[in-house]
Amino acid sequence: MNSIKIKYFIILTFFIILSCNNEKEVNVIEKDKMAKILIEMHLSEESIDALKFDEDTLSALFSEKEKEIFEKYSVTEKEYRESYSFYFFNPQQLEEIYGELIDSLLLYQQTFKNEKIK
């Protein structure tokens, strides 16, 4: 009986090791490009949220804008989602991306305020 358990354990361990090594290769979007995509996403979301439409309409508008952004940067939604997931599980790289994102949004905000003052 013990030999069956040991064989079962060895086979199970073998399959676990194989499944861990059988990771799909993800085509990750470069950090700079990902930051630019996220900047445009945030700006689009902010401008769409300012509109006075119902939530379904706003969601549809953002979905269309999202498609335009993906086309502009020649990425698919799947590549974007997989890349975001990759960066999510690599916090140091995600922090670098969001550092660039925050800097750019702050610069945009300052520029926008300066133009309003004029």
C-alpha positions as CSV (number, residue, x, y, z in Angstrom):
1,M,0.0,0.0,0.0
2,N,2.8,2.4,0.8
3,S,4.5,1.8,-2.5
4,I,1.3,2.8,-4.3
5,K,1.2,6.0,-2.3
6,I,4.8,6.7,-3.1
7,K,4.2,6.1,-6.8
8,Y,1.1,8.3,-6.7
9,F,3.1,11.0,-5.0
10,I,5.9,10.8,-7.5
11,I,3.6,11.0,-10.4
12,L,1.6,13.9,-8.9
13,T,4.9,15.7,-8.2
14,F,6.0,15.1,-11.8
15,F,2.8,16.6,-13.2
16,I,3.0,19.6,-10.8
17,I,6.6,20.3,-12.0
18,L,5.6,20.0,-15.6
19,S,2.6,22.3,-15.2
20,C,4.8,24.9,-13.5
21,N,7.4,24.8,-16.3
22,N,4.7,24.9,-19.0
23,E,3.9,28.6,-18.6
24,K,2.7,30.4,-21.7
25,E,5.1,32.9,-23.0
26,V,3.5,36.4,-22.7
27,N,4.3,39.1,-25.2
28,V,4.8,41.9,-22.7
29,I,4.4,45.5,-23.8
30,E,7.5,47.6,-23.1
31,K,7.3,49.7,-20.0
32,D,7.4,53.1,-21.9
33,K,4.7,52.0,-24.3
34,M,2.6,50.6,-21.4
35,A,3.0,53.9,-19.6
36,K,1.8,55.9,-22.6
37,I,-1.2,53.6,-23.0
38,L,-2.1,54.0,-19.4
39,I,-1.7,57.8,-19.6
40,E,-4.1,57.9,-22.5
41,M,-6.5,55.6,-20.7
42,H,-6.6,57.7,-17.6
43,L,-7.0,60.9,-19.6
44,S,-9.8,59.4,-21.7
45,E,-11.6,58.0,-18.6
46,E,-11.4,61.4,-16.9
47,S,-12.8,63.3,-19.9
48,I,-15.5,60.7,-20.5
49,D,-16.5,60.7,-16.8
50,A,-17.0,64.5,-17.1
51,L,-19.8,64.0,-19.6
52,K,-23.4,64.1,-18.4
53,F,-24.6,60.7,-19.8
54,D,-25.9,57.6,-18.1
55,E,-23.4,55.0,-17.0
56,D,-24.1,52.6,-19.8
57,T,-23.3,55.3,-22.4
58,L,-20.2,56.3,-20.6
59,S,-19.0,52.7,-20.5
60,A,-19.7,52.3,-24.2
61,L,-17.8,55.5,-25.0
62,F,-14.8,54.4,-22.9
63,S,-14.8,51.0,-24.6
64,E,-14.6,52.7,-28.0
65,K,-11.9,55.0,-26.8
66,E,-10.0,52.0,-25.4
67,K,-10.1,50.3,-28.8
68,E,-8.8,53.5,-30.5
69,I,-5.9,53.6,-28.0
70,F,-5.1,49.9,-28.6
71,E,-5.1,50.6,-32.4
72,K,-2.9,53.7,-32.0
73,Y,-0.2,51.7,-30.1
74,S,-0.7,48.5,-32.2
75,V,-1.6,46.3,-29.3
76,T,-4.5,44.0,-28.8
77,E,-6.7,44.0,-25.7
78,K,-5.4,40.6,-24.9
79,E,-1.7,41.8,-25.0
80,Y,-2.7,44.8,-22.9
81,R,-4.4,42.6,-20.2
82,E,-1.6,40.1,-20.2
83,S,1.0,42.8,-19.9
84,Y,-0.9,44.5,-17.1
85,S,-1.1,41.2,-15.3
86,F,2.6,40.6,-15.8
87,Y,3.5,44.1,-14.4
88,F,1.0,43.6,-11.6
89,F,3.0,40.5,-10.4
90,N,6.3,42.5,-10.9
91,P,5.6,45.4,-8.6
92,Q,9.0,47.1,-9.1
93,Q,8.4,47.4,-12.8
94,L,4.7,48.5,-12.2
95,E,6.0,51.1,-9.8
96,E,8.3,52.5,-12.6
97,I,5.4,52.6,-15.0
98,Y,3.1,54.4,-12.6
99,G,5.9,56.8,-11.6
100,E,6.0,57.9,-15.3
101,L,2.2,57.9,-15.4
102,I,1.9,60.1,-12.3
103,D,4.6,62.5,-13.5
104,S,2.9,62.9,-16.9
105,L,-0.5,63.4,-15.4
106,L,0.8,66.0,-13.0
107,L,2.5,67.8,-15.9
108,Y,-0.7,67.6,-17.9
109,Q,-2.6,69.0,-15.0
110,Q,-0.2,71.9,-14.5
111,T,-0.3,72.7,-18.3
112,F,-4.1,72.6,-18.2
113,K,-4.2,74.9,-15.2
114,N,-1.8,77.4,-16.8
115,E,-3.9,77.5,-20.0
116,K,-7.1,78.1,-17.9
117,I,-5.4,81.1,-16.2
118,K,-4.5,82.7,-19.6
